[in-house]
Structures are given as structure tokens and as C-alpha cells.
Amino acid sequence: MKISQFVKESYAELKKVIWPGKDDVINSVKVVIISTIIVAAVLGLIDMLLLLGIKAVF
């Protein structure tokens, strides 16, 4: 009895959800890809600088 009630209530809640449109999803994906590239570049630069510093010391 409880499982069927849970399924019914879950289905009712999913009807209330406002799902993002295609444009929203595309814009979000662009932000994630650009952010990932920027963070990767910054971390790569830091890694390179640290490596050069270690090589200079040793």
C-alpha cells in the first residue's frame, strides 16, 4: 500500500516540475564546457610554473 502511494505522489510531483527548454540546456552546457577549459588552462599553467620552479631549485 505504501509503495503505490509513494509512486502516485512521486508522479504528481513530477507533473509540477518545470523542465528546462532546449535553449537553457544548450546555454548551460556551453557554460560548463568553457568553465572546464578555463580551469584546465589555469591548472596547467600553475603546474608548469611549479615544475619550472622545482627544476630551478634542483
C-alpha positions in Angstrom: 0.0 0.0 0.0 2.8 2.5 0.9 4.7 1.8 -2.3 1.7 2.5 -4.6 1.0 5.7 -2.6 4.7 6.7 -3.0 4.6 6.1 -6.8 1.4 8.2 -7.1 2.7 11.1 -5.1 6.0 11.0 -7.0 4.2 11.1 -10.3 2.1 14.0 -9.1 5.3 15.9 -8.0 6.9 15.3 -11.4 4.0 16.9 -13.1 4.8 20.1 -11.1 8.4 20.3 -12.3 9.2 23.0 -14.9 11.7 21.3 -17.1 14.4 23.4 -18.8 13.9 24.2 -22.5 16.4 23.3 -25.2 18.0 26.8 -25.2 18.5 26.6 -21.5 20.2 23.3 -21.7 22.5 24.4 -24.6 23.5 27.5 -22.7 24.2 25.5 -19.5 26.4 23.1 -21.5 28.3 26.0 -23.1 29.0 27.4 -19.6 30.2 24.1 -18.3 32.5 23.5 -21.3 34.0 27.0 -21.2 34.5 26.8 -17.4 36.2 23.4 -17.7 38.6 24.7 -20.4 39.4 27.8 -18.3 40.1 25.8 -15.2 42.2 23.2 -17.1 44.3 26.1 -18.6 44.8 27.7 -15.2 45.8 24.4 -13.5 48.1 23.6 -16.4 49.8 27.0 -16.1 50.2 26.5 -12.3 51.6 23.0 -12.9 54.1 24.4 -15.5 55.2 27.2 -13.2 55.7 24.9 -10.3 57.7 22.4 -12.4 59.9 25.3 -13.7 60.4 26.4 -10.1 61.3 22.9 -8.9 63.8 22.5 -11.8 65.4 25.9 -11.0 65.9 24.9 -7.3 67.2 21.4 -8.0 
